[in-house]
Every structure is written in C-alpha cells, then in structure tokens.
Amino acid sequence: MLALGVVQSHEALGLSLILTKHNKDPDERSKAIEGIARLAMKQAPKLVGKAAGRQMAHCIVLMAKMAVEEYSRTADDPQNRCRCKGRGRVTDLDASRAAGKTVEKVCPRCGGSGMKPIKSASVYKVIKTVVPDLTQRTWSRNWKVFYDSLIAQCYQESAAAEKLFSMVTSPQQ
C-alpha cells in the first residue's frame, strides 16, 4: 500500500495509465485522459493550434481520449485481436509443407503484438468533424505526429511509474 501511495504522489499520471490499462477503471481512465490532455495543451505544435482555432481544447481532449484508448488496448478484448487470435504467431504454410511439420512465424499483420493496429484515419475522421477545414496533408504533417507523440507520452509515463514502483518495492541493500 505504501508503494502505491509513493507512486501516486510522484507519478500520478503514469499510475492512472497503468490502472486504466490493466483494471479498466473508469475513474482512473478519466484522470489519465485529463493528465494527457493537460500535457498535450503544453506541447501542442503551433500549426496544430492555428488549424484548430477556437476548437483547440476540444480537439486536444478528443486526441487525448483516443491516445489513452489506444494505449490501454489489450488482446484480452476479442474486438482488438488480430487474425492470429491475440497470439502474435501464425502458421507458415509454405515452410510447414517444406519441413513436413508445423512451422510458426510472427504474424505479419500485427507484428507479434496480437492486436489489430489502429489506423490514424479513424482519429483523422473524428478531428475532421470538429475542424472541417483540416486537410489530409495537414493531418499527416502536423496532427498525426502530435497524436503519435501523445501515445508515446502514455508509454513513457507508465514506464516511469513502473520504474518508481519497482524501486520502492525492491529490497534495500
């Protein structure tokens, strides 16, 4: 309990992201979205703000929701699973025939993660409803890079929280 309290006080966003991913806790999910949105408002590129105009805050919240949603996806949910059924490995038919036994390879669709990749086009469609003037070119050059950085920020924050938790719980020598 003490370890969770220490992590909560120092890495609150990272802990919220971890609890969102593993426990699917709605309260922690809203805290994580709020924290990522707060970071996104500080880090938003100038061109993103210029394109969004008065809708900047709404766009940031939508992107934060989608970034947290993408971060918290797991292969436990059947709708997130790839063709490989979440295993990340598929049978290589050509190699199996040649070898005379079953040969497996990394799934080419998911790259071994076991989950369907989320297309950035879905995020583009959501943002386009708020900012109708947004072109595909502007999305690809400015917004998508920013969205990918939000997802990377989710992974960095959770890694920092995990590192702090392991430091607190490891036996002192």
N, C-alpha and C positions, 0 to 999 in steps of 0.2 A: 504494500500500500504506500509506503514511504517513497519507493522508487517512482511510482506513478505520480505522486504529488510533486516530486522534484522535476520530473519530465514535464508535467503540466505547467509548472511555473516558468521553466526555461524555454521549452519548445512546445507551446500550446497548439500551434497550427499543425506541426508535424504529428503530434499525438491525435489530434482530431482527424487528420487524414488517415492515420493507421486504423483508428476505431471505425471510421467510415468504411474503409476497405474490408476489414475483417468481421466487424459486427453488424454492418449495415444499419448503424444507429442514426435515425433521422435528426436528432438534436446535434450530434457531432457533425453530421453532413452539413447542416446549416451553418455551424461555426466554421467549418472548413471552407465553405463557399464564401462566407464573409471575409475570412482571412485572405484567401486567394484574390478576391475582388479588391481588397484594400491594397495588397501588393501590386496588383495589376494597374490600379489607378496611379501609383507612383512610377511604375516602369513603362507605362504606355508610350509608344513612339509618337512623335509629333504628328506624323502623317495619319496615324490612326485617329487621333483626336480631331484633326482637321476634316477628315472624311466623315466622321460620325456627327460632328457638330453638337447640337443640344442633346442628342441621344447617346452621348458618350457613356454616361453612367449606366444606362440600360444595357448597352452593348457589352460593357465590361462585366456586368453581373451575369448576363447570358453566357459569355465566354467562360467565366469562372465556373458556372454551373456545369457546363459541358466538359471543361477540363477536369473537374473533380469527378464527374461521372465516368470519364474515360479512365482516369487513374484508378478508380475504385472497382472497375470491372474485374471479374474473376471467371474462370472456366467452370465454376460451380453452377452458374446460371445457364440453362440449356440454350437460351437465345443468344448468348455470347460465344458459344462454342463454334469452332471451325468444323469443316468436314471431317476432320480426324477425331471428332467427338471429345475434344479437350485434351487428348493425349500428347499432341505435338509430334507424333510419329505416324507414318503411313507405310503400307507395304509397297515395296518397289517391285512391280510385277515383272519387268524385264530382267532385273537381277535375280529375282526368285526363280524364274524359268531357267535361266542360265546356270544357277547354282544348284537347282534341284531342291532347295529348301527355302523357307520364308526369310526374306531379307527386308529389313525395315530401313527407312530413311527419314530425315527430318521433313516435316510437312512443308511443301513449297508455298502454300497459301498463307500460313500463319507464322512461318519461320521457327516453329517449335514452341511457341507460346500457348497454343491450344485455343486461342481466341480469334474471332473474326476481326480483322483490322477495321477501325472506324475510318471512314472516308471523311476528309476535310470538307467535302462538298456538302455534307449534312450540316456542318457548322456554318458554312457559307450561306446556305438557304435560310437558316434561322436569322443570321445577321442581316441578310438581304431584306427580310420582312421589316426590320426596324430602319435600315438605311437603304432605301430603294435605289439610290444613285450609285451604290457600290458595284464596281465592275469586277469581272473575274481577274483581270490583270492587277488591279489594286489589291484584291483579296490575296492573290498569290504572292505578291511582292512585299506587302506590309502586314496584313492582318494574319495570314497563316503563320508567318514567322513568329508573330507575337503570341498566337494561340499555342504553337508548339513550345514556346518558352514558358508559358503558364503550366503546361503539362510537365515539363522538365522541372519547374519550380516545385510542383507537387512531389515529385520523386526526391528532390533534394531535401525538402523539409521533412519528409518522413524518414529519410536516411539519417538526417541529423538527430531526430528524435530516437530512432533505434540505437544509434551510437551512444547517445547520452544514457539511455536506459541500460544498455549493456555495461557502460562504465559504472553506473550506480549499483547495479546488481552483481557485478563481478567481485569476488573476494579480494580484499585489500591485502597486499603482502608487505 
